[in-house]
Amino acid sequence: NWFFVGFLLTAVVLMIIAAFQFLTGGGDPNAVDAAKKKLIWGAVAVIIAVLARAIPLVVENIVTATS
């Protein structure tokens, strides 16, 4: 559970920072690029958190269904 919460909190923080960077970038390509990277890593953190929660459940269901 702590892994799931930690990744989701990290994702939210990265996405908030990315949004702030998009707003304050002023059209600077370097700032927009950095914001895009943070947004991508925030999405990756969400995907990892969901997989960390889902994979054990799927494996447990497969194991209990076959036995």
Backbone bond lengths (Angstrom), bond angles and torsions (degrees), N, CA, C in turn:
res aa  C-N    CA-C-N  psi(-1)  N-CA   C-N-CA  omega(-1)  CA-C   N-CA-C  phi
1 N - - - 1.446 - - 1.524 112.30 -
2 W 1.315 117.47 -39.92 1.461 119.74 -178.64 1.525 111.00 -66.39
3 F 1.328 116.97 -32.50 1.462 121.80 178.06 1.528 109.76 -63.64
4 F 1.319 115.90 -45.24 1.459 122.60 179.94 1.530 110.66 -62.05
5 V 1.300 116.22 -48.80 1.463 121.21 -179.39 1.524 110.88 -64.67
6 G 1.319 117.09 -41.52 1.460 121.20 179.67 1.523 112.81 -61.65
7 F 1.324 115.84 -44.79 1.457 118.72 178.94 1.518 111.62 -67.82
8 L 1.311 117.95 -38.75 1.461 119.32 178.78 1.526 111.55 -66.43
9 L 1.315 117.14 -40.02 1.465 119.94 176.88 1.528 111.16 -64.29
10 T 1.333 116.31 -41.34 1.464 120.40 176.64 1.515 110.57 -61.00
11 A 1.312 116.67 -42.92 1.463 120.58 -179.98 1.521 111.50 -63.04
12 V 1.308 116.81 -43.48 1.463 120.18 179.97 1.523 110.70 -63.44
13 V 1.310 116.89 -44.04 1.465 120.66 179.48 1.525 110.29 -62.56
14 L 1.339 117.57 -45.08 1.464 120.58 179.49 1.524 111.59 -62.57
15 M 1.317 116.83 -39.50 1.460 119.55 -179.13 1.531 111.82 -70.61
16 I 1.314 117.43 -35.35 1.470 120.38 176.41 1.525 110.20 -67.26
17 I 1.321 116.78 -43.47 1.468 119.99 177.83 1.523 110.30 -63.10
18 A 1.332 117.09 -41.98 1.466 120.82 179.13 1.523 110.81 -63.00
19 A 1.312 117.43 -42.53 1.465 120.30 178.79 1.525 110.75 -63.26
20 F 1.310 116.94 -42.58 1.463 120.55 178.00 1.528 110.56 -62.84
21 Q 1.335 115.86 -39.68 1.455 120.02 -179.90 1.534 111.29 -68.29
22 F 1.330 117.19 -36.96 1.460 120.57 175.05 1.529 110.39 -61.21
23 L 1.321 115.91 -44.06 1.462 120.02 -177.62 1.522 113.32 -68.86
24 T 1.318 116.65 -37.79 1.456 120.13 -175.69 1.527 112.76 -95.31
25 G 1.323 117.64 -1.15 1.456 121.13 -177.55 1.517 113.68 -66.20
26 G 1.302 117.59 -29.76 1.453 121.01 178.04 1.514 113.65 63.32
27 G 1.310 117.68 29.10 1.454 120.72 178.98 1.516 114.38 81.70
28 D 1.322 117.44 3.83 1.462 121.35 177.38 1.528 109.16 -69.03
29 P 1.331 118.12 120.50 1.468 120.27 -177.10 1.528 113.61 -59.24
30 N 1.319 117.59 -34.36 1.473 120.21 179.85 1.529 110.92 -67.66
31 A 1.321 117.33 -41.75 1.460 120.99 179.73 1.525 110.91 -67.91
32 V 1.330 116.43 -40.26 1.464 120.13 178.94 1.521 109.85 -66.28
33 D 1.324 117.40 -40.53 1.472 121.35 177.54 1.529 111.05 -61.22
34 A 1.324 116.40 -44.72 1.466 120.18 179.34 1.527 110.50 -63.81
35 A 1.326 117.14 -39.25 1.467 120.87 178.56 1.519 110.89 -65.51
36 K 1.323 117.38 -40.39 1.472 121.01 178.14 1.521 110.94 -62.32
37 K 1.335 116.38 -42.39 1.466 120.31 179.14 1.523 110.84 -62.57
38 K 1.325 117.19 -42.88 1.467 120.11 178.28 1.521 111.18 -63.99
39 L 1.323 116.38 -39.19 1.457 120.57 178.69 1.523 110.93 -64.74
40 I 1.312 117.12 -41.25 1.470 121.22 177.73 1.521 110.25 -63.58
41 W 1.335 117.26 -44.97 1.463 119.55 -179.92 1.526 112.20 -67.38
42 G 1.323 116.38 -30.56 1.465 119.51 174.20 1.522 111.03 -65.10
43 A 1.332 116.30 -41.27 1.468 120.49 177.19 1.523 110.76 -65.79
44 V 1.319 117.11 -39.24 1.468 120.87 177.48 1.528 110.13 -62.31
45 A 1.326 116.93 -40.33 1.466 120.20 178.52 1.525 111.24 -63.11
46 V 1.330 117.24 -39.22 1.472 120.28 177.38 1.526 110.18 -64.48
47 I 1.317 117.26 -44.48 1.467 121.17 -179.78 1.525 110.64 -62.02
48 I 1.327 117.35 -44.24 1.469 120.83 179.44 1.525 110.35 -63.81
49 A 1.324 117.56 -40.67 1.463 120.82 179.49 1.526 110.87 -63.44
50 V 1.325 116.40 -43.33 1.472 119.40 179.56 1.526 110.44 -65.93
51 L 1.328 117.32 -41.84 1.465 120.14 177.90 1.526 111.82 -65.12
52 A 1.325 116.82 -37.69 1.463 120.20 178.78 1.528 110.84 -63.78
53 R 1.305 116.34 -29.59 1.459 120.89 178.79 1.533 111.72 -84.62
54 A 1.342 116.82 -35.53 1.463 121.42 -172.45 1.528 113.59 -84.34
55 I 1.315 118.64 -39.46 1.466 121.17 -174.09 1.528 112.05 -59.23
56 P 1.336 119.71 -48.07 1.478 117.98 178.38 1.534 112.88 -60.81
57 L 1.328 117.33 -35.89 1.459 119.94 178.57 1.526 111.70 -66.72
58 V 1.327 116.47 -41.68 1.456 120.63 179.09 1.527 110.29 -64.61
59 V 1.312 116.95 -45.35 1.468 120.52 179.40 1.522 110.26 -63.15
60 E 1.312 117.30 -42.22 1.467 120.84 178.67 1.528 110.83 -61.95
61 N 1.333 117.68 -42.52 1.453 120.62 178.30 1.513 112.39 -64.89
62 I 1.335 117.20 -38.33 1.467 120.53 178.82 1.522 110.17 -66.89
63 V 1.312 116.86 -43.26 1.463 120.99 -178.14 1.520 110.84 -67.38
64 T 1.316 118.33 -42.69 1.466 120.23 -178.80 1.528 111.38 -73.78
65 A 1.317 117.75 -26.96 1.471 120.07 179.92 1.524 111.21 -74.85
66 T 1.333 117.83 -30.33 1.455 120.55 -177.61 1.520 112.38 -88.47
67 S 1.310 118.24 -13.93 1.472 118.31 -178.65 1.504 112.56 -102.17
